[in-house]
Amino acid sequence: MKGGYLVRLASIQTLREGARLARPLYDEKGVVLVNAGVELTSYLINRLQRMGITTLYIEDGRTDDIVVADVISDQTRQEALHTVHQSLATLTTHESFPRAFQQAAIGRKIRDLFDQILGEMRSNRNLLLNVNNIYAQDGMLYHHSVNVSVMTLAIGIAHGLTDKQLLDLGVGTMLHDVGKLQLPTEVLNKPGRLTDDEFTMIKKHTTYGYDILRLQDDISAVSAHIALQHHERVDGTGYPRGLTGAQMHPYAKMTAVADVFEALTANRVYRRGHLPHEALELLLGSCGTQFDTEMVNLFLQTVAIYPMGMTVTLNSGEEGVISAVHRSHPQRPTVRVLKHPNGEEVASPYEIDLMTELTTMITHCGMEASASIPIPGGHS
């Protein structure tokens, strides 16, 4: 399948020399750090761990027919990272350039990029989003921006937005954290709890971002308001203005869901990422309070609760990987069993379809999750 990989998602701590990478890793500029097909050495595994990478897609002969296909291609994701990096760098030095330069340098590139992204997403509407947050800590802002944009666009498509509306949504989400580049990196990346003064500083990134984007001739006021409102909450507990749901722009409500989900599932310097189903449970628990219920429900229709290739354990004690996902019931995937309950490898892997085996349930996912934490505020 074009754009797909034959893979298993594995914890980097379990990998040994000789494992072969199945998906490329990119830096914040969209440059390939390690390409698909590279054989991992102990030095490379240790280096990736030091960069904050905890899971990798690797090739595995037992799962060589399991195809993981994204809603956008790796090439398009690479171009998106490059465009976001260039755009954010240019926008944060905007006082040095005339608006005409901004329009030519940013507006056209982003519009062309979103035409490409939307085309791929529409042609892959039968696919669920596989969370793609395997990236180095140094590139967190840029990868986060691309991921949030793709996730929010999926909500927008499910909501029935027009292409013009999706463009405004996409531009706003891809640039929603531009204000963070005005903040000290030692505060953004602080591993411990923020002080009250530091959290007050962090909260300013929403108004900084709005002030930057509203000055651009080729970026709409709606897109700028996404940067301003993406940390507002429907119960009025968000920032910077403490708006309620009725006062929030619908695009900000969509972005809030995707922004928090991506932040929860990604590794941060201050905690490990949650697994997708854990993050979704946290979102569902905050429906109607922090998050708009309709937007959360639309998001549930677009994201894979158990991504393809993820290692899971069943209530029978058998261990395997997700080999197929049912779009209508993503919480009941098909599992390729690789180990018996006693931990021994099975001689011939076999499938268990949880849609038909109703008494069989997933009890554990192979990648270690973080301890329970509240939904992020300032650090997300």
Wavefront OBJ file of the C-alpha trace (Angstrom):
o trace
v 0.000 0.000 0.000
v 1.392 3.412 -0.940
v 2.473 5.382 2.118
v 2.245 2.318 4.378
v 4.815 0.435 6.401
v 5.092 -3.155 7.575
v 5.741 -2.571 11.231
v 5.466 -3.197 14.928
v 5.436 -0.341 17.435
v 8.028 -1.101 20.102
v 9.450 0.503 23.230
v 13.003 1.646 22.560
v 14.034 0.087 25.891
v 13.232 -3.385 24.526
v 15.187 -2.981 21.273
v 18.501 -4.648 20.603
v 21.138 -4.202 17.959
v 20.007 -5.358 14.536
v 16.428 -4.082 14.753
v 15.525 -2.245 11.557
v 13.674 1.082 11.600
v 10.424 0.988 9.626
v 9.519 4.698 9.582
v 11.827 7.709 9.188
v 12.475 10.118 12.049
v 12.520 13.860 11.299
v 13.975 16.849 13.092
v 12.105 20.126 13.587
v 13.047 21.320 10.079
v 11.729 18.223 8.336
v 15.247 16.860 7.789
v 15.576 13.085 8.152
v 17.417 12.151 11.351
v 17.289 8.391 10.754
v 15.765 6.895 7.633
v 13.533 3.867 7.277
v 15.483 0.661 6.731
v 18.432 1.697 8.915
v 19.704 -1.069 11.184
v 19.850 0.169 14.761
v 23.115 -0.091 16.684
v 23.554 0.243 20.454
v 25.073 3.691 19.897
v 22.096 4.816 17.795
v 19.537 3.404 20.234
v 21.232 5.213 23.126
v 21.414 8.435 21.129
v 17.706 8.309 20.318
v 16.891 7.696 23.980
v 18.939 10.748 24.961
v 16.891 12.774 22.459
v 13.713 11.803 24.309
v 12.425 9.171 21.865
v 10.791 6.254 23.706
v 9.014 4.277 20.971
v 9.842 3.369 17.381
v 8.209 1.611 14.454
v 10.408 -1.364 13.572
v 10.257 -4.123 10.989
v 9.145 -7.529 12.287
v 8.840 -10.690 10.190
v 5.893 -11.894 12.303
v 3.911 -8.802 11.334
v 5.204 -8.307 7.816
v 1.686 -8.087 6.371
v 0.429 -5.455 8.827
v 0.349 -2.127 7.023
v 0.301 1.155 8.911
v -0.927 3.909 6.605
v -1.248 7.538 7.666
v -3.886 10.001 6.502
v -1.000 12.058 5.105
v 2.186 10.721 3.542
v 5.607 10.968 5.148
v 6.701 13.265 2.330
v 3.838 15.659 3.050
v 4.555 15.526 6.789
v 8.189 16.324 6.050
v 7.158 19.309 3.913
v 4.759 20.460 6.642
v 7.531 20.427 9.263
v 9.812 22.415 6.957
v 7.066 24.963 6.222
v 6.095 25.345 9.889
v 9.720 25.823 10.937
v 10.284 28.478 8.260
v 6.968 30.211 8.926
v 7.373 30.420 12.694
v 10.940 31.680 12.348
v 9.842 34.367 9.895
v 6.785 35.417 11.876
v 8.709 35.885 15.091
v 11.094 38.295 13.316
v 8.241 39.981 11.446
v 9.274 43.501 12.439
v 12.321 43.138 10.192
v 10.258 42.427 7.079
v 7.539 44.293 5.202
v 4.072 42.749 5.045
v 4.489 42.071 1.334
v 7.346 39.730 2.189
v 5.202 38.003 4.795
v 2.394 37.457 2.304
v 4.714 35.969 -0.307
v 6.815 33.930 2.107
v 4.083 32.485 4.311
v 0.639 32.743 2.774
v 1.379 31.047 -0.556
v 3.476 28.260 0.980
v 0.874 27.435 3.587
v -2.009 27.511 1.101
v -0.170 25.152 -1.242
v 0.677 22.883 1.681
v -2.926 22.702 2.844
v -4.213 21.951 -0.621
v -1.892 18.942 -0.546
v -2.799 17.916 3.014
v -6.551 18.181 2.431
v -6.290 16.246 -0.821
v -4.545 13.358 0.938
v -6.897 13.429 3.931
v -9.975 13.337 1.710
v -8.595 10.436 -0.328
v -7.842 8.550 2.916
v -11.115 9.206 4.731
v -11.522 5.495 5.394
v -8.396 5.586 7.580
v -8.323 6.484 11.262
v -5.614 8.837 12.504
v -2.634 6.935 13.889
v -1.063 9.157 16.517
v 2.345 10.176 15.159
v 4.204 11.750 18.069
v 7.551 9.952 17.820
v 9.951 12.866 17.744
v 12.933 14.367 19.539
v 12.335 16.818 22.378
v 14.191 19.596 20.533
v 11.607 19.559 17.761
v 8.571 19.354 20.053
v 6.986 22.697 19.097
v 7.108 22.035 15.350
v 5.976 18.395 15.421
v 3.222 19.335 17.881
v 2.029 22.080 15.525
v 1.815 19.730 12.530
v 0.088 16.969 14.527
v -2.467 19.341 16.044
v -3.198 20.791 12.623
v -3.832 17.374 11.030
v -5.992 16.239 13.975
v -8.040 19.429 13.977
v -8.514 19.259 10.207
v -9.906 15.739 10.681
v -12.450 17.156 13.141
v -13.251 19.968 10.707
v -13.804 17.549 7.822
v -16.078 15.419 10.016
v -17.913 18.610 11.002
v -18.585 19.404 7.321
v -16.504 22.564 6.946
v -15.915 23.998 3.473
v -12.450 24.119 1.908
v -12.183 27.849 2.700
v -13.108 27.207 6.322
v -10.656 24.300 6.518
v -7.893 26.552 5.182
v -8.504 29.116 7.941
v -8.665 26.279 10.477
v -5.474 24.677 9.172
v -3.461 27.896 9.093
v -4.585 28.830 12.595
v -3.781 25.421 14.068
v -0.426 25.085 12.337
v 0.628 28.468 13.751
v -1.330 28.318 17.027
v 1.768 28.133 19.245
v 3.844 30.794 17.469
v 3.704 32.885 20.642
v 5.792 30.287 22.491
v 8.838 31.438 20.545
v 8.606 34.672 22.556
v 9.074 32.769 25.836
v 12.303 31.627 27.560
v 13.128 28.019 26.607
v 14.115 27.227 30.186
v 10.529 27.921 31.247
v 8.926 26.095 28.303
v 11.062 23.005 28.915
v 11.154 23.107 32.700
v 11.022 19.503 33.985
v 9.285 20.330 37.264
v 6.169 22.184 38.361
v 5.901 25.785 37.199
v 5.867 28.581 39.729
v 2.906 30.983 39.674
v 5.041 33.590 37.926
v 6.243 31.067 35.334
v 2.690 29.902 34.627
v 1.604 33.530 34.199
v 4.432 33.901 31.690
v 3.428 30.721 29.828
v -0.174 31.893 29.513
v 0.984 34.962 27.589
v 1.882 32.823 24.557
v -1.748 32.926 23.414
v -1.870 36.734 23.256
v 1.657 36.912 21.822
v 0.573 34.532 19.051
v -2.584 36.497 18.332
v -0.654 39.777 18.158
v 1.818 38.252 15.691
v -0.777 36.635 13.410
v -3.244 39.533 13.311
v -0.551 41.733 11.742
v -0.221 39.444 8.709
v -2.185 40.502 5.643
v -2.600 36.952 4.363
v -3.671 35.329 7.648
v -7.333 35.717 8.562
v -8.676 37.087 11.835
v -10.278 33.677 12.422
v -6.873 31.965 12.194
v -5.405 34.516 14.597
v -8.221 33.872 17.088
v -7.313 30.158 17.156
v -3.925 31.163 18.569
v -5.693 33.394 21.098
v -8.398 30.970 22.237
v -6.953 27.434 22.034
v -6.460 27.320 25.835
v -9.955 28.577 26.641
v -12.324 25.990 28.151
v -16.085 25.720 27.732
v -16.673 26.065 31.495
v -14.745 29.355 31.630
v -11.669 27.953 33.422
v -9.246 28.524 30.536
v -7.085 31.460 29.530
v -6.362 34.216 28.569
v -9.890 35.611 28.903
v -11.809 32.907 30.759
v -14.329 32.585 27.917
v -17.233 30.125 28.143
v -18.322 27.771 25.379
v -20.839 30.219 23.930
v -18.102 32.845 23.639
v -15.471 30.598 22.059
v -15.026 30.289 18.313
v -15.939 26.757 17.110
v -12.455 26.381 15.593
v -10.905 27.058 19.008
v -13.102 24.337 20.509
v -11.826 21.887 17.887
v -8.215 22.936 18.406
v -8.468 22.619 22.189
v -9.377 18.921 21.863
v -6.552 18.104 19.434
v -4.012 20.261 21.296
v -4.588 18.504 24.617
v -4.746 15.018 23.068
v -1.403 15.542 21.311
v 0.141 16.973 24.466
v -1.097 14.051 26.570
v 0.182 11.364 24.200
v 3.587 12.958 23.553
v 6.571 12.558 25.827
v 7.598 15.701 27.637
v 10.680 16.545 29.699
v 8.451 16.566 32.786
v 6.537 13.274 32.225
v 5.983 10.284 29.910
v 3.208 10.352 27.378
v -0.130 8.663 27.882
v -1.321 5.940 25.534
v -4.056 7.023 23.081
v -6.910 5.246 24.869
v -5.853 6.791 28.185
v -5.775 10.292 26.669
v -9.216 9.756 25.137
v -10.592 8.676 28.510
v -9.297 11.914 30.018
v -10.961 13.922 27.242
v -14.245 12.046 27.673
v -14.121 12.686 31.406
v -13.913 16.413 30.702
v -16.717 16.596 28.118
v -19.099 19.435 28.835
v -16.735 21.002 31.355
v -13.384 21.715 29.746
v -14.163 20.477 26.237
v -17.095 20.752 23.853
v -18.909 17.398 23.757
v -19.649 17.531 20.019
v -15.999 18.191 19.146
v -14.772 15.347 21.366
v -17.286 12.954 19.777
v -16.175 13.994 16.279
v -12.568 13.444 17.310
v -13.424 9.948 18.552
v -14.666 9.148 15.036
v -11.310 10.064 13.483
v -8.556 8.767 15.796
v -7.321 5.203 16.316
v -7.768 4.368 19.999
v -5.373 1.439 19.554
v -2.974 2.317 16.698
v -1.891 -0.331 14.215
v 1.204 -2.215 15.343
v 0.784 -1.385 19.048
v 1.687 -4.195 21.469
v -1.213 -5.257 23.718
v -2.051 -7.910 26.312
v -5.474 -9.573 26.422
v -7.455 -10.697 29.479
v -6.569 -14.248 28.429
v -2.900 -13.434 29.077
v -2.013 -13.654 25.371
v 0.187 -10.892 23.967
v 0.174 -9.547 20.426
v -0.066 -6.478 18.230
v -2.978 -4.570 16.714
v -3.330 -5.917 13.176
v -6.621 -4.336 12.067
v -8.866 -1.515 13.275
v -12.611 -1.361 12.689
v -13.613 2.232 11.951
v -17.134 1.688 13.314
v -15.822 0.203 16.594
v -12.182 1.301 17.049
v -12.221 0.080 20.663
v -12.615 -3.530 19.390
v -9.661 -4.111 17.009
v -8.156 -7.344 15.704
v -5.052 -8.593 17.536
v -2.235 -10.709 16.048
v -1.220 -13.010 18.928
v 2.560 -13.500 19.222
v 2.957 -14.905 22.756
v 1.152 -17.493 24.868
v -0.049 -16.516 28.381
v 3.113 -18.131 29.801
v 5.265 -15.736 27.763
v 6.450 -18.265 25.182
v 6.447 -17.269 21.514
v 3.645 -18.892 19.503
v 4.797 -21.156 16.690
v 2.289 -19.683 14.234
v 0.822 -16.218 15.021
v -3.000 -16.122 14.867
v -5.700 -13.456 14.853
v -8.350 -12.685 17.462
v -11.076 -10.293 16.283
v -12.481 -8.522 19.329
v -15.587 -7.620 17.312
v -16.617 -11.282 17.382
v -14.795 -12.483 20.518
v -16.874 -10.310 22.836
v -15.524 -11.740 26.106
v -11.943 -10.940 25.120
v -10.616 -7.523 26.101
v -7.390 -5.537 25.996
v -6.038 -5.168 29.527
v -2.634 -3.647 28.898
v -0.637 -1.910 26.187
v 3.010 -2.776 25.776
v 4.504 0.728 25.868
v 4.766 1.872 29.447
v 2.456 4.790 30.186
v 2.970 7.658 32.570
v 1.387 7.885 35.970
v -2.012 9.525 36.073
v -1.729 13.274 35.605
v -4.225 16.097 35.173
v -4.996 17.466 31.735
v -2.110 19.827 30.923
v -2.499 23.555 31.096
v 0.610 25.661 30.717
v 3.005 23.034 29.371
v 0.810 21.723 26.534
l 1 2 3 4 5 6 7 8 9 10 11 12 13 14 15 16 17 18 19 20 21 22 23 24 25 26 27 28 29 30 31 32 33 34 35 36 37 38 39 40 41 42 43 44 45 46 47 48 49 50 51 52 53 54 55 56 57 58 59 60 61 62 63 64 65 66 67 68 69 70 71 72 73 74 75 76 77 78 79 80 81 82 83 84 85 86 87 88 89 90 91 92 93 94 95 96 97 98 99 100 101 102 103 104 105 106 107 108 109 110 111 112 113 114 115 116 117 118 119 120 121 122 123 124 125 126 127 128 129 130 131 132 133 134 135 136 137 138 139 140 141 142 143 144 145 146 147 148 149 150 151 152 153 154 155 156 157 158 159 160 161 162 163 164 165 166 167 168 169 170 171 172 173 174 175 176 177 178 179 180 181 182 183 184 185 186 187 188 189 190 191 192 193 194 195 196 197 198 199 200 201 202 203 204 205 206 207 208 209 210 211 212 213 214 215 216 217 218 219 220 221 222 223 224 225 226 227 228 229 230 231 232 233 234 235 236 237 238 239 240 241 242 243 244 245 246 247 248 249 250 251 252 253 254 255 256 257 258 259 260 261 262 263 264 265 266 267 268 269 270 271 272 273 274 275 276 277 278 279 280 281 282 283 284 285 286 287 288 289 290 291 292 293 294 295 296 297 298 299 300 301 302 303 304 305 306 307 308 309 310 311 312 313 314 315 316 317 318 319 320 321 322 323 324 325 326 327 328 329 330 331 332 333 334 335 336 337 338 339 340 341 342 343 344 345 346 347 348 349 350 351 352 353 354 355 356 357 358 359 360 361 362 363 364 365 366 367 368 369 370 371 372 373 374 375 376 377 378 379 380
